[in-house]
Amino acid sequence: MEMEWKLLIAVFIFISRSVESSLPCSFIETVNITGGYVDIDRNYIYSSDVYPLGAYQEFDYLEDFARNRVSVDPHIRGCICKLKPCIRLCCQGKENNFDSNCFISDTITVVNEVNEDETIDLNDTHYGILIGRPCKVMYELNVADYDDDRWNFLKNGSIYKPEDKQVHNIDDYCFGVTNKTVAILYLCFENSDDSIDNRYVVYPIGMLISIPFLIITFLIYACVPELQNIHGRSLMCYTFSLTILYAALITAQMDIIDLYLHQKICKTVGYLIYLAAFLSFFWMNVMCFDIWKIARKAVRRSQQEELKTFIIYSIYSVTCPLLMTITVFLIDVTKPFDQHYLPMIGEIKCWIQSQFKAEAIYVYIPISIIILLNVALFGDTARNIWNFQNSSVKGGKGQMRNRILRRRFFIYLRLFILMGFMWSMESISWLVGSKSIFFYIVDFFNCIQGLLIFLICVCDVRTRQLLVKRGGSLMTSVKTEQ
């Protein structure tokens, strides 16, 4: 009789293997039920639980939240949560604390639906017990210090947060147990999706297209003496910042594809992205301010004055982003705020965590302020140019100055529209949480800014004329040396 049961189990294990994809739950929602038996109706009986055919199968591996597999001896697992409500614990076995120092316990105490402490026996069969974190990075709900973190455990195994009226299922939380009265609850960060997105392939391609054009633009402005005024030098710094930004972003995307294997590199790259991004915005702000200043004053600057002004601009454009990056780093190290307000660069991804408050504080609000300031500067510059053009100032010098000013203004305007429009679309996408194809297209054009900057700043008539002139001078000098 025992041999018949073993043969029957083997047959149904073989059948269950053939329908692996039809298992009605993910691996992290299964439990080990090895040691049970199959009844005459093809149900798998384990303890007092009855798993219907298709709700159990044999596995020869273990799998974590990121679908990383480790080979183990064959064993049978079943979808316990299809039979009863489940509770998820963070640690293996009954070692339930989130950290490595786990606290051994047979019970956990939760806050129930009527805000009363309720003790749950982990040996009771009313709940299914799932083991292991459901996502890579989680944060603790600190009820003692933050009223917003209050939660209630529901009878179906879910967690309800009154503050945001959200219900979190077993794929979003796990319990840790210490010697405290109530169990510690950990939640997954929003949008901490560990799957690989096609964007991580497409966007780096766009940035790889951009980088050569940014380098070419930088070299052209560095090699042509007539372009090495404040305008040209500022543009060189701007393109250099974007080059560093895109190189760091490509590295970050590759790190994500590698499933977070290099967290230290990820942190370093994340801070570099933050620094380079704000360097580019502050250099754009410098260019807007400089043309606004020129439009207000009709004086011509000497080379010495230009150098002094450029040094002042450089101190401003480098110091501000550097101080911001250091501040973000110190906040990450000291963690003086609740998790929702922390940057957490390199802890969830190689950038600031996908929490609305954190992204708003450290990214969108500062950049929006810079963009609004640039809009005001451009508006006043356009008014000054219009007034100058319609004033009584005529003659060669006045008209020439106005032409130079207008040319530079329209170059900056196109650059600002390019950068401002892309960022505005990014901000709208962030605010509305849209994942439509339109925003993906905008993001891709944002990635190929280098090509567009090359077309705006190098392919205009005057720059081409200067390049031809520079090329002719080089050819003449070569012939003279020969």
Secondary structure as the mmCIF struct_conf table of DSSP 4:
data_model
#
loop_
_struct_conf.conf_type_id
_struct_conf.id
_struct_conf.beg_label_comp_id
_struct_conf.beg_label_asym_id
_struct_conf.beg_label_seq_id
_struct_conf.end_label_comp_id
_struct_conf.end_label_asym_id
_struct_conf.end_label_seq_id
HELX_RH_AL_P HELX_RH_AL_P1 GLU A 2 SER A 18
TURN_TY1_P TURN_TY1_P1 VAL A 19 VAL A 19
HELX_RH_3T_P HELX_RH_3T_P1 GLU A 20 SER A 22
BEND BEND1 PRO A 24 CYS A 25
HELX_RH_3T_P HELX_RH_3T_P2 PHE A 27 GLU A 29
STRN STRN1 VAL A 31 ASN A 32
TURN_TY1_P TURN_TY1_P2 THR A 34 GLY A 35
STRN STRN2 TYR A 37 VAL A 38
TURN_TY1_P TURN_TY1_P3 ILE A 40 ASP A 41
BEND BEND2 ARG A 42 ARG A 42
HELX_LH_PP_P HELX_LH_PP_P1 ASN A 43 ASN A 43
STRN STRN3 TYR A 44 TYR A 46
TURN_TY1_P TURN_TY1_P4 SER A 47 SER A 48
STRN STRN4 ASP A 49 TYR A 51
HELX_LH_PP_P HELX_LH_PP_P2 PRO A 52 PRO A 52
TURN_TY1_P TURN_TY1_P5 LEU A 53 GLY A 54
BEND BEND3 ALA A 55 ALA A 55
STRN STRN5 TYR A 56 GLU A 63
TURN_TY1_P TURN_TY1_P6 PHE A 65 ALA A 66
STRN STRN6 ARG A 69 GLY A 78
HELX_RH_3T_P HELX_RH_3T_P3 ILE A 80 LYS A 82
TURN_TY1_P TURN_TY1_P7 LEU A 83 LEU A 83
BEND BEND4 LYS A 84 LYS A 84
STRN STRN7 CYS A 86 LEU A 89
BEND BEND5 CYS A 90 GLN A 92
TURN_TY1_P TURN_TY1_P8 GLY A 93 LYS A 94
STRN STRN8 GLU A 95 GLU A 95
BEND BEND6 PHE A 98 ASN A 101
HELX_LH_PP_P HELX_LH_PP_P3 CYS A 102 PHE A 103
STRN STRN9 ILE A 104 ILE A 104
BEND BEND7 ASP A 106 ASP A 106
STRN STRN10 THR A 107 VAL A 111
TURN_TY1_P TURN_TY1_P9 GLU A 113 VAL A 114
BEND BEND8 ASN A 115 ASN A 115
STRN STRN11 ASP A 117 ASP A 121
TURN_TY1_P TURN_TY1_P10 LEU A 122 ASN A 123
BEND BEND9 ASP A 124 TYR A 127
STRN STRN12 GLY A 128 ILE A 131
BEND BEND10 GLY A 132 GLY A 132
BEND BEND11 PRO A 134 LYS A 136
STRN STRN13 MET A 138 GLU A 140
TURN_TY1_P TURN_TY1_P11 VAL A 143 ASP A 145
HELX_RH_3T_P HELX_RH_3T_P4 ASP A 147 ASP A 149
STRN STRN14 ASN A 152 PHE A 153
TURN_TY1_P TURN_TY1_P12 LYS A 155 ASN A 156
BEND BEND12 GLY A 157 GLY A 157
STRN STRN15 ILE A 159 LYS A 161
TURN_TY1_P TURN_TY1_P13 PRO A 162 LYS A 165
STRN STRN16 GLN A 166 HIS A 168
TURN_TY1_P TURN_TY1_P14 ILE A 170 ASP A 172
STRN STRN17 TYR A 173 GLY A 176
BEND BEND13 ASN A 179 VAL A 182
STRN STRN18 ILE A 184 CYS A 188
HELX_LH_PP_P HELX_LH_PP_P4 PHE A 189 PHE A 189
TURN_TY1_P TURN_TY1_P15 GLU A 190 ASN A 191
BEND BEND14 SER A 195 SER A 195
HELX_LH_PP_P HELX_LH_PP_P5 ILE A 196 ASP A 197
TURN_TY1_P TURN_TY1_P16 ASN A 198 ASN A 198
HELX_RH_AL_P HELX_RH_AL_P2 ARG A 199 CYS A 223
HELX_RH_3T_P HELX_RH_3T_P5 PRO A 225 LEU A 227
BEND BEND15 ASN A 229 ASN A 229
HELX_RH_AL_P HELX_RH_AL_P3 ILE A 230 ILE A 257
TURN_TY1_P TURN_TY1_P17 ASP A 258 LEU A 259
BEND BEND16 TYR A 260 TYR A 260
HELX_RH_AL_P HELX_RH_AL_P4 GLN A 263 ARG A 296
HELX_LH_PP_P HELX_LH_PP_P6 VAL A 299 SER A 302
HELX_RH_AL_P HELX_RH_AL_P5 GLN A 303 THR A 334
BEND BEND17 PHE A 337 PHE A 337
HELX_RH_3T_P HELX_RH_3T_P6 GLN A 339 TYR A 341
TURN_TY1_P TURN_TY1_P18 ILE A 345 GLU A 347
BEND BEND18 ILE A 348 ILE A 352
BEND BEND19 SER A 354 SER A 354
HELX_RH_AL_P HELX_RH_AL_P6 PHE A 356 GLU A 359
HELX_RH_PI_P HELX_RH_PI_P1 ALA A 360 TYR A 364
HELX_RH_AL_P HELX_RH_AL_P7 ILE A 365 GLN A 389
TURN_TY1_P TURN_TY1_P19 ASN A 390 ASN A 390
BEND BEND20 SER A 391 SER A 392
BEND BEND21 GLY A 395 GLY A 395
HELX_RH_AL_P HELX_RH_AL_P8 GLY A 396 VAL A 432
TURN_TY1_P TURN_TY1_P20 GLY A 433 GLY A 433
HELX_RH_AL_P HELX_RH_AL_P9 ILE A 437 CYS A 447
TURN_TY1_P TURN_TY1_P21 ILE A 448 ILE A 448
HELX_RH_AL_P HELX_RH_AL_P10 GLN A 449 CYS A 457
TURN_TY1_P TURN_TY1_P22 VAL A 458 VAL A 458
BEND BEND22 CYS A 459 ASP A 460
HELX_RH_AL_P HELX_RH_AL_P11 VAL A 461 GLU A 481
#
